[in-house]
């Protein structure tokens, strides 16, 4: 693990941006410090349990803060990242996932009181992850538990149980995919009772039909529109005015259009007048459709994911979905890697290399969404070339080999490996510390101790 830090030091020779390189070395310092601090001690299994008790206390405090923020401000569910101030919601959720693994590992070894606390802690963690809407955390949780379970079943169980577990492991994702497809069909495809394309409003003015591809709750989003009537009626009902000038006004107009569509109303004077006072407050607060008011937690996250999918299918835009944006990040990262395959761009030049690559990339990404690879393997390949990536993969392979008989340690390794697919876990202070701490901790508490 210390070698990963020295890899960054060695690759300074290939660096031109020394200011960013210094910042990156500071971020990566836990790789060295925790390797030395935890790699030179031995911990018993009881010591390991105490660490997980302390982790559980910290997570409990974090969830209380998150619940308070969530329930004191209804708009937090539109941006659940604000539930975790001062730390990435992904990093916190990964800590929660590892904590759940620890609770399950030690459950059979503790007395009744601690078993009860463990059950409560796991339930609290799962509820918090539900409200936090982190699909990444749920993917690594069920992926990690599933792989460890498959390994245990393969080693110790009979043929019938093996077939049953494998079948369940395959069936659950298939059922989820079909359920999401059914929801998509019901919400984002034209309904049988959808408003038809109308000619004139109740006031006798012509409707505009700009687009019949985008759908909201079974109705045309950009059809049956008379913007003059809609804006005049809205400005009479709300203190939040649409005036066509500020960007905020454009976003408000977009919310009004979506909200009216989701209720099956025309986008004109009559449609706005049919909105209840509660509907007006919801639009002013930032809710773009009725579904965002009615849904919460993971259900809302799946809805927003499908909305991003709908935008991608109908208009080719990726601005509304972090999932589809990642494919662009990976494309840019792999393009940079091919240009610098052997030695990479250097420790300090990753940020500027990505920034330059976005300028010439054929798909436009708004500046606020121009991130790095969001894939730790690609980031290592871009930074250090094939040599650095092979070192990183070899290091992970050694961890898997050494920990293959230890369920908790193996679970953490799998969680880390899966998280690396969609996140630059080792590019932030919290992510580096998370990874370095548990690698050092589990090495210090290996089975021989």
JOKAUR-V801003 format. One record per helix or strand. SS is the DSSP state (H for helix, E for strand). FROM is the first residue (numbers start at 1). TO is the last residue. Records with the same first field share a line. If there is no record, write none. Layout:
SS: FROM-TO ; FROM-TO
This chain:
H: 2-14 ; 18-39 ; 45-72 ; 74-78 ; 80-83 ; 89-109 ; 112-132 ; 135-156 ; 159-188 ; 227-237 ; 247-262 ; 269-273 ; 277-285 ; 290-294 ; 297-315 ; 322-339 ; 350-360 ; 367-369 ; 376-403 ; 407-422 ; 425-427 ; 429-444
E: 200-200 ; 206-206 ; 208-208 ; 211-216 ; 219-222 ; 225-225 ; 267-267
